[in-house]
């Protein structure tokens, strides 16, 4: 298997989607509006991780393109939980790719404590041989969700998937704290917006 050849369109898809999604942030900035997108990252899964996941999930290497949906991954970070819905709607309204699957781990968090909204999209990459459809997993999450997931991911790596019970318990508590942080921030934001509205109405009265 020539990995470079196989993964080249995946890299192209990640690069293009990063530019497209970052473009929204620029537009909100230009309009002096709050951007629901804080920042965007992306990666092509490293070959050792692909081989590892293929082994774990019994995916034949010749079926990676259809069976492994996150070979190409793009992550969108938001400040507030409400921003996630806005980003989902922006993505759903696009006409340059199709959504093929949705996994809502925010409404339905994983046992690990993981929260994030996943959209799998079929993205057309224009190759010299014509259009090639590439599956890309777009993960949308708040900064707090991302903080938790990043730490949990590195612990999983460190303990090779066998996180000790006491660390797991701590991670559960940390996940709850991250959830509460998101709630507190949403409330603070709501109060700020209310105060701003009040201020605008008062000015109009004058
Ligand atoms: P990496 O290193 O992030 O590239 P599965 O892999 O079985 O959990 P599936 O069906 O492949 O699930 O897709 P799903 O549920 O969309 O999850 C794939 C990706 O979501 C993972 O990629 C992680 O990025 C993220 N994710 C899912 N569950 C967890 C979790 O419990 N903790 C953290 N930190 N991230 C999670 P990979 O393949 O793990 O690899």
Boltz pocket constraint, residues with backbone or C-beta under 6 A from the ligand:
constraints:
  - pocket:
      binder: B
      contacts: [[A, 45], [A, 49], [A, 53], [A, 69], [A, 70], [A, 103], [A, 110], [A, 112], [A, 113], [A, 114], [A, 118], [A, 137], [A, 148], [A, 149], [A, 150], [A, 152], [A, 153]]
      max_distance: 6.0
